[in-house]
Each structure stands twice: as C-alpha cells, then as structure tokens.
Amino acid sequence: MIRRVTVPSLFPPPTYSHASVVEAGTRLAFLAGSVPLDAEGNLVGPGDPVLQAEQVIANLREQLHAVGSDLPHVVSTEVYVVSGETAVLSAVWEVVEASGLSAGPHASTLIGVACLGYTGQLVEITATAVVPDGAPT
C-alpha cells in the first residue's frame, strides 16, 4: 500500500524519506494544519516549541483517528516552526521522531517561518495519510 523511497543518488536523509508512493485506488486523507490548541481552544505551551509540538502531534493523531487512520499511515508532512534557529527546528523534529510519525519514514519538509495563524503559535503540521482498508467511510 505505501512504498517509502530513499533515492540512492541523493544524500541520504537522516529520518525521513525522499518520497512516499501510494497504490492507485487507495483512500487518502489530506489533513488541515494541526495546531497547538487544546479542546477548549487554549494555546498549549506558550513560548515553548517543544510543548507545542507535542500538542500538535496529539491533535494530529485525533484528526487521523477521525478518518480511520493513524500516525504510521502518514505519507507526507510539512512541519512549520516559528524560528530561524536550527536548534529550535531540531528540537521540534525530535518530537516528530519520538511520536512514531517518522517511523516510515515518511516524506517531510521542516520549515522555519515568520509567524503562524494563532497568537503565540510556534508549531503547525499538515499531513497526508493513507486510510487503511476496512476503515469507516
């Protein structure tokens, strides 16, 4: 169903793949950006990108469960971090790795940005995932 590809002629990525291939006829879910808000709409972890990344992953997992999928079925992500510092980007990526999301590893892009949609928001992740056969439609 999912084939992860690391291109031999390119520099080997540390914890992601260059591409993910999904067979035709497979259901895909395109998820809106997961943000660091709790169920009441409160920002989790003000000023702390690691805490925000943990909440984003928890919210992403909820989004995936709602469509019959889960973190191991993610084929692609974009990870947005409000920072231009490599150490901050790396700290957020460590949360992504620890979550099991990169266990494919999936294809991903880690991006430092100037700002995100909510006041105080430091992290957001968009994702595309396979919805396994047998999941509710």
Secondary structure, 3 states (H helix, E strand, C coil): CEEEECCCCCCCCCCCECEEEECCCCEEEEEEEECCECCCCCECCCCCHHHHHHHHHHHHHHHHHHCCCCHHHEEEEEEEEECCCHHHHHHHHHHHHHHCCCCCCCEEEEEEECCCCCCCCCEEEEEEEEECCCCCC
